Amino acid sequence: MIIYCHSMLDEMLRNKLTTALSPRYEIYFKANFSDDRKAREIFNRAEFILGNPPVEWFETTPSALKFWQLDSAGFDQYSSVNVNEEVKVANMGNWFARPCAETIVGGVAALYRGLDSLTLLQQQSKWVGANLRADLKILYQQNVIILGAGTIGQAVNAILKGFGCYTHMLARTSPEADLHSRDDLFRELPHADLVINTLPGTAVHFVNADFFNTLKKGAVYASVGRGATTDEVALIDALNSKQLDGAVLDVTEIEPLPEDSPLWTMDNVILTQHTGGGRQNEHLGKVDLFLNNIFAIENGSNIVDQINLSRGY
């Protein structure tokens, strides 16, 4: 059986895969191929894939494919890929959920407590102190709406509960959510102090001008889902008009964010540059999950983090 690994792993992790799976599987690593043509030949013969190959490689899905483990939480770029319904596909949702949640909640806490402003003042050796205190907020007892009830949304919810926030979660069918439609959402927006977006990329411009205009004036908006879910023109307008008190963005519509974007220079915006899922040894998690899922398939068990590409979750 053939495994094609598109993930760029170091020698230690490549050896870990080889030791665990040889000789039952033939393992081929993208790093060992000098050109994409040879790599794609192996990809087309593969029964198991680890990583995120180029979308265009799936113009013809490998006929022998049984399992595909993405090495990311997001996968909206593959929404048009058609794989046989018998092929199991998994992402890294659980592995990246906690760091994403900690980044976005940490960013909001920094904005609320003025840590972004204080960091700049420290660089200038400038003491302002008491003059900042009146503008500081706390997360305790804030009314929060979380868009999305997947692994990231649930991790955000758990952290916010620890801060004593009142939370609502939006998702069409998830039993974890208490808001299930746009009508439900718009009834709550006028009461929300904070909205955190964890939506997948299929929800293009879900957050738009109507959304911001309905939201409570002076609220804060944060996004760690996908950049395409937020209408950035509407977001910038809401920030300029003071409809929003601030924003924390791990993702943007275009990445890297263009140098001429107004978001760079807004003093009420924190940009975390799509680092939300980052953590030490993150590649180790990819290998461990891939191995666990292969062993589960061998034993007839359920895989972890199984997804449906066309549905976006």
Secondary structure, 3 states (H helix, E strand, C coil): CEEEECCCCCHHHHHHHHHHHCCCCEEEEHHHCCCHHHHHHHHHHCCEEECCCCHHHHHCCCCCCCEEECCCCCCHHHCCCCCCCCCEEECCHHHHHHHHHHHHHHHHHHHHHCHHHHHHHHHCCCCCCHHHHCCCCCCCCCEEEEECCCHHHHHHHHHHHHCCCEEEEECCCCCCCCECCHHHHHHHHHHCCEEEECCCCCCCCCECHHHHHHCCCCEEEEECCCHHHECHHHHHHHHHCCCEEEEEECCCCCCCCCCCCHHHHCCCEEECCCCCCCCCCHHHHHHHHHHHHHHHHHCCCCCCCECCCCCCC
